Amino acid sequence: MFDLIKKMLMLLTVAAGLALLVNGLSPHGIPLIGQWDTEVGVVTADTDTAALWMDFEISSPQAAKQVFDAGEALFLDVRSRDMFAAGHIPGAVSLPLGDFDAMVEGFAAKIPPQQPIITYCSGRLCQDSHTVAQLLMERGFENVVVYIDGFPGWIENGYPVATP
């Protein structure tokens, strides 16, 4: 019986070691270390990308409100259409990540590439705003940042909300 348990533990150790090796070598491997503290920023498993994004993030609701009050940036809500309809930042445009491919050409035809754009979604547990910001930059938009507290951070501070 002891010999069987010993063999099983050896097999399990070898299998776990191989799995970690394959995961580490794979370009699509799952990161084992991530940023999970919402006090620090957006939750993500990809700490390398998170570090790159820090220069493109608005991390305080007060800073986002100052930009809003200045009226120079387009707020882009990347949440679902239903969530947008339930409430959004006034003047925001809806461009849900799930509909991005179908809607981006129409969006690009109306918005000049120099237009300052602030993407937002459902807060620090949501990476959709980062994904849309990256996709917009890849399409030539030059001034895109992410408001990481998103709509929840906006309403928690009592800022104005648009509803139908």
ZIBELHU-V487463 format. One line per field, one symbol per residue. ss: DSSP state (H for helix, E for strand, C for the rest). psi: psi as a letter, one per 20 degrees, with the letter a starting at -180 (. if undefined). burial: # if it has 16 or more other ideal C-beta (glycine too) atoms within 10 Angstrom, else .. Layout:
BEGIN
ss: ???
psi: ???
burial: ???
END
This chain:
BEGIN
ss: CHHHHHHHHHHHHHHHHHHHHHHHHCCCCCCCCCECCCCCCCCECCHHHHHHHHHHEECCHHHHHHHHHHCCCEEEECCCHHHHHHCECCCCEECCHHHHHHHHHHHHHHCCCCCCEEEECCCCCCCHHHHHHHHHHHCCCCCEEEECCHHHHHHHCCCCCECC
psi: ghhggghghgggggggggghggghipikqppipaojoihhbppqinhghghhihikqojphgghhggghhkiqppoojrrhggghhqrppiqppmqghjghhihghghhhpqiipppoqqckaijpjhhggggghghhjjpimprpohibhghghhjkrqppq.
burial: ..................................#.....####.....#..#..####.#..##.##....########..##...##..######..#......#...#.....########.###########....#.############....#.....
END
